[in-house]
Amino acid sequence: MSRYDSTAIRTRLDWRSRSWLDLALPALFLALLVFAAISSDTFLTQNNIVNLLRQTVINGLISLGMLVVILSGGIDLSVGAVVALSAVLVGVLAESMPIPMAVAVALAAAAGVGVINGFIVARFRIQPFIVTLGSLSAVRGMVFVISETPVVYSDPGFLGIGSAMLGPIPLITVLMLLAYLLMSFFLNRTTPGRAIIGIGGNEEAVRLAGINVRLNTTLAYTICAGLAGLAGVILASRVGIAQPSVGIGWELDAIAACVIGGAILGGGGGSVRGTFAGVLILALISNLLNMFNVQSYYQQVFKGVLIVLAVLARRKER
């Protein structure tokens, strides 16, 4: 058999495998919906659906930012701490300035963490895992320096963001969907977005093409931290309180959603649509496990196993 024939056969097998995986994702989602509807009388109630839509928002925004970093060939382990930073900052700053200004400063601080992460990764070529692990610890400590006690929000306008409805859909869910549409446009239709995807696929080729790799890598981490900051602000508005310890382990959920949705750790694959599907599947699983009173520890075990299985299913052919 010629070398060309062998390559063609491997290509056809890879295409079939990925087609099967692409079909398996919506099939899994539908299966979970059917199982939830049959096994629980409360799943299809309006209160549960609205609650599910609200719960999807936080991980949805964090996962969207994580996707951008994964597409660039990196990873960001500091997103949970950034969520806590922005959530706590809004409450502390609101005591001395208007809420809109406090939100703007909190989002700027969150994005600043991404700028630092991206700059160090791109400039000094240090493994993103190490850089963001360090920033996770530093930002988490900073949050406790800002406030060791929970921050309670009382501004009715700010709290109204988390509880407002647009017809049958929560306002924050609409904001998340808008973020996904904008990110899809950014990644597929703009030069910086395509550059970020290209860096994850072949960084050297992108550099030889005259594209500023450092700038676009920094942009990817800035977007990721900015979306995590937005998630923190929305979380504070939805629950009315911000714990300095909030967000611990949330990077696991974000990575899980991206990987389940087809993102390849290390770059080279992933999509906004797939990540959104991964977020929905994780939200459904969590909702089901909560309805059956499964302890959160077992949920973490399940999610960890799910990440490994998803990576194995979508591993690159060598």
N, C-alpha and C positions, 0 to 999 in steps of 0.2 A: 504494500500500500504506500502510495506516495505521501510526501510531507503535506502537500496541499489537501489531499483527501482526509488525512488525519485531523488537520486544522478545521476543515469543514464539518467533520463529524462532531468534534468538540464544540464548535460554535452552535450547531443544531441542538446538541444536548443541553448546553448552557441556556439557550433560548427557551427550550421546553421547560427546564427547571425553573427559570425566572417567571415564565408565564404561569406555571402552576402556583408559584408563591404569590404572584400578583392576584390570582383568583382566590387563593386561600384566605387572604386578608378580609375581603368583604364577606366571604362565606363564614369565617369565624365570627365576624360582627353580627351577621344575621342569626347565626346559631345562638349566640349569647342573648340576643334580643328575644328570640323565641323561648329559650330556656327560662329567662327571667320572667317573661309574661306568664308562662305556665306554672312556674314554681312559687311565685309570690303574688298575692292579691293586691299588694300595695305598689308594685313596680310601675304600673301604668296609671297610677293616680297623678293628678295634676301637681300636687305638692312634691312628689318624688321626682317627677320629670323636671320641674323647675329647679329643684335642689341639685339634680344631676347636672343640669346645664350650668349652674353657678359653680359647682365643684370642678367642672372641666376647665374653667377659665385659667386658673393659676398655673396648673401644669401645662396647659395649652400654650401659654405665653412663654414659660420657661423652656419648653421643648422646642418651640419655634426658634428661639435664640440659640439653643444648643445645636440645632440642625445646621445653622449657619457656620458655627465653629467646626462641627464635624465635617462639613463639606470642604472646609479649608484645610482639612487634615489634622485638626487639633481636637482638644477636649477642654471643657471648663468645669472644674469641680467646685468653684466658688459661688455658683449661682444661688444656692440656698442661703448662704451668708449675705449675699447682696440683697436678696428678698427681705431679710431681717433688717438690713441697714436702711433701706428706703422706707420700710414700714415704720420703724422707730423714729427715723429722722423727721418724717412728716409731723408726727405728734409732738415731738420736742420743739421743732421750729415754729409750729402753729401757735405756740404760747407767746411768740414775740413778733410774728409777721402774719399777713393774710394767708389763708389756705392755698390759693393758687401759687403764690410765691414759694411757700413751703414745699409744695409738690414739685415745682420746677427745680428747686435746689436739691431735693432728694433724688430726683431722676438724674440730675447732673452729677451728683456724687456717685450714683450707681454706674453711670456711663464712664466716669473717671476710673473706676476699678477696672473696667474693660480696657480702657486705653493703656493703663499700666501693664496689665496682663499681656495684651497684644504687643506692646512695645518690647517688653523683655523677651517674649517668645521669638519675635521677628528679628530683633537687633542682635541678641546674644545667642540665638539658635539653641535655647534650652528646651528640653522636653516640656510640652504644655502641661502634662500630668504633674510635674514637679512645681512649675510656676504657679498653677492654679491651686494646687494643694497648699502651698505657702500662703497665697492670698486668702484662701478659705480661713486659715487659722488667724491671719492678721485682721481680716474684716470682721470675723466673729468676735475677736477680742475688742475691736473698736466699738462694736455694737454695745457690748456690756459696759465699756467706758462711758458711752453716751448716756445709757440708762440701764441700771441694774434691775429695775422693776418694770412691770408691764406698763405700757403707755395706753391710756384710755382716751378715746375720741368722743367729743361731744358736739361738734359742729354739725347741725342738721343737713346742711348742703352737702358736706363731704360724705356723711353717712348715707345720704340719698342716692349717691352714685352706685353703691353696692346693692341697694334694694330696689332701684327703679326698674320699671318694666316698659318695654316697647311692644304693646299688644301682649301676646302670650310668651314672649321671649325676654329674659333679663337683659338690661342694657349692657352689662359687662360682657355677656355672651356675644352680643352684636359687635362690641368693640374688639373682642378676640377674633371674630370672623373677619372683620375689616383688616386687622393686623395680618392675618394669613393671606388675604387677597393682595395686600400691598407687598408682602414679602415675596409672594409668587411672582409678581411683576418685577420686583427688584432683582431677583436672582435670574430670571429668564430674559428680561428685556433691557437691562441696563449693563453698561460696561463694567462697573465695579462688581456687580453681582456675578456676572459671567467670569470675571477674574478670580473671585473667591472660589468658585467651583473649579476653575482651571488649576488653581494652586493646589487643591487637594488631589487632583488627578495627576499632575506632573508639574511640580514647582519649577524645575529647571527649564522646562519648555516655556513656561509663562515668563520667567525672567529673561530668557533669550529673545522673547517676543517684544521686549521693551516695556513690560508692565511692572509697575512698582509693587513688588511682592511685600515689602515691609508695610507699606501704607495700607494695602488691602487686607493683610493679615490682622493688622491693628484694628481696621474697620470691622472685621468679623467679630472680634472679641468685644468691641465697643457695642455693637448691635446686641450681642448676647447679654451683656451686663445691663444694657439699657432696658431690654425686655424683661429681665429679671426684676429690675427696679420698678417697672410699671406693674408687674405682678404683685410686688410688695405693697404698692400704693392701693391697688384694687383690693387686695386682701384686707388691709387695714380698714378700708371703707366698708367692706362686706361684713366683717365680724365686729368692728368697733373697738378693737383692742389689738395691740401688737406686743407679743412676747419677744424679749431679746433672743430667746432660744428657738424661735420659729424658723422653719426651713431646713432643719437638720435632716440630712439624707434625701432631700428633694432632688438632688442631682441624679440620683439613681432612677427616679421616676422619669425624668426628662430623657436620660440616655435610653431607658427602656422603650419609651414611646418612639424615639427616633429609629432605634434598631428594629423594633417590630414593624415600623413603617418602611423599612428598606434601606435605611442609611447604613453605609459601610464605615466602621470605625477606622480612621486613618485616611479618609477621603476616597473619592472615586465613585460615590453613589449616594442617592438620597433625594427626596422630593418633599415639597411642602404638603402635597396631597397625601402622601404616604404617612408623614408625621402626624397629620391631623387624624388619619385613621387609627394610628397607634395610640394617640391621646384618647380617642373615643373608646377603643377596646380596653385600655387600662381603667378608664372611668367606669365602664360597665362592670368590669371584674371587681373593682373596689366596692361598687354599689351592691353587687350581689353578695360579696363576702360580708359586708356590713349587715345586710338584711338577714344573713344566716348567723350573725353574731360570731364570726371568725375573728380571733384576736389579731391585732395589727402585726405581731411578730411573725405569724404564719403568712400574712400577706407579703411581708418583706421577703420571706423565703421563696414564695411563689414567684414574685417579680424577679428575683435573682436568677432562678432557674429559667424563667421566660427569656431573659436577656441572653443567657448562654445558648439556649435552643435557637433563638432568632439569629444569633451570630453564626452558629453552625449551619443553619439553613441557607444563609446568604453569603457564605464565605467565598472569597475570590478563588478562582481556579488558578493553580500555579502552573 
